[in-house]
């Protein structure tokens, strides 16, 4: 149904008085807000690195590639994480699994596995998509690098993050023991 001229209501621009044209009320209102924040601070500054921050249990930091019970990379190069990644920061090159791995039913493994940590938005979609629980986001937050190349994590660096977090006992709270991922486990009861 088309609108007619009588359906339209025209609004006139409000006229500013002399006092409002000086913008004094707006400045006083802004000053009032600023002074209120000075005497009632809502944000607390943490003294990092002297004082370590208290992170929530579901904090998502640096990625890691998990190892299986025999110390091999758990990834089966299914490309689910790379497909689910909205930032397109995961690059995998698959290769046929060695013959000793094929006894366990593994057809392929990642010859190269690269994550560009600068492109990543730390959403956790890769972790959710992985059918074998091979990739996880850890609680490590102090990620630094002096160049772009240092922030591109390859398979060896991701596996070293697994070794570091396992040794330190800082596994993510989402980690489950078992051969298959959390999604495949049946709920208790």
C-alpha positions, 0 to 999 in steps of 0.5 A: 500500500503506497504512502500518501502525503498525509502519512508523512509527518515533517519535523522541524529542526529545533532552534538553539537559544543563545545559551545552547549555541555557546555549548556551555550546557553540553560542556558542563554535562561532559565535565559532570560525567568525567568527574563522576568517573574520577571519584567512582572508577568502574575499571580497575587497572592491573599491574601486568606483568608484576601481577598476573591477570585472573582469566576466566576458565573459558579464556581462549588464547594461543592454539595448540596441536594435541598429541595422542598417547604415543606422542604423534600428532592427533590431527587426521588432516580432515580440513574441518578446522580450516573449513570452519575458520571464519578468518581463513588463518589455518592452512593444512597440507595432508600426506598419507599416513606412515604404515605404522600409523595406518594400523590404527586406522589413520589414512592421512596426517598433516604434513604441514599445519600452519596457523596465522595468529595475527589473522585469527580472531580466537573464536574457537570454531576450529576447536568445535569443528575438530572431530578428533580433538586435535586442536585447542585454544589454551590459556596462554595469553602472552603471545609476542613476536617481533615480525609477522613470520614469528606469529605464523605458527607451524606444526612444530611450534603448535606441538611445542605449545602442547608440551609446554601446557601439559608440563605446566599443568595448564590444560584448557578446561575443555580438554577431555581424555579419550580417543575421540573428541568431546562431541562423540562422548555419550553423556553420563547416566 
